[in-house]
Amino acid sequence: MTIRLLTICYYVVLGTFLRMDPTLSFSTPNTPKPSPIAIDRKFVQVLPLKAAMLTKNWQGHMLDVEEKVGVVPELGATSVSTRLSRTGPELPRRQLCKAQYASFYECTFALALADKESSPNVRMMKRKAITLLTVDGKLVGPSTVTFASLTQPATMALVVQLQDPPQWSVLALLVNPTERNLEAIVASESAMLEELRRRAVDAGVSLRLKDTAKESLAGTCEQLSLVPMEEESADGDRVDENEGAEAATAWFQC
């Protein structure tokens, strides 16, 4: 019954979401795209159900990357094709993106199931029971929110907002998979991180990005202003979080 109800909500909520901003519709490769620099980006916090349903649509539009991603010579080295062979420099990243979409959907759908509870206490208990949402060994479902950029290409970010310690953690950052131009993708990634930085500064907290989220991004650390983080060991020495096999999760300072 719950799954059936959420399925009905899928079409109602997604239709409302798309009408709220038509730029979230799914363009074809031939649809003209505005310059990522010229547009005025709109950032909002969205409900988990909206985020889950939009991600589900993105998964449907995510082509079989093992077979159809490659370089389009006539479009330049920064473009990818949806009709080429299973080779190309963009293929590995698109495979990581595919995994990010799946994880993003599972997390936001679990949050949506928890949020349908009428009791705030039960809602928080169910959020806290989401084992997919864990940061530094702590369950962080109650502190997890989703942000979206309502422009082309649309982007979404899954963010954990903690006050103790005062830190925001970006667990995932997605870009509409129908976007082919890498420069536009990088610009969208950079714009989302910049907005999150601004909001984090306003809230008086730091901002960091999870390593698995970084792996699926098209932008480099330099392009996205990311710096590998260090942590203090038990004896007070600083240790690079990105070194050694013992580190379960590495982070990048935003």
Order of alpha helices (4+ residues) and beta strands (2+ residues): alpha-beta-alpha-alpha-beta-beta-alpha-alpha-beta-beta-beta-beta-beta-alpha-beta-alpha-alpha-beta-beta-beta-beta
